[in-house]
Amino acid sequence: MCTSTLVLAQDGMKKDAMHNDAMKSDMKSMDANGDGMISKDEYMKSSGATAAKWDAMSKNKDGMVDMKAMQMEHDKMMKDDGMMKADPNKKDGGGH
């Protein structure tokens, strides 16, 4: 049973990693001018973008979102939605 739990945990971690890689790729494609920042115009051209999502993001003094900050926002959203799996190696107890 421990082996099957480990396999399921590894499968979940692989899916999370693939999702994160896809998100990073999406963010890079949003950055049309390659400055490492996402403007509202760049963001609104991406699929699934809404003004409400844009308004909820942390922006710098110029009203832009840093790609690193956007990744952190995405990770927080994934965690809040329960989509990111906890690391099975960080559980209390014997790790079984």
Sequence and secondary structure as in RCSB ss.txt:
>XXXX:A:sequence
MCTSTLVLAQDGMKKDAMHNDAMKSDMKSMDANGDGMISKDEYMKSSGATAAKWDAMSKNKDGMVDMKAMQMEHD
KMMKDDGMMKADPNKKDGGGH
>XXXX:A:secstr
 HHHHHHHHHHHHHHHHHHHHHHHHHHHHH TT SSEE HHHHHTSTT  HHHHHHS   TTS EEHHHHHHHHH
HHHHHTT S   GGGSSSS  
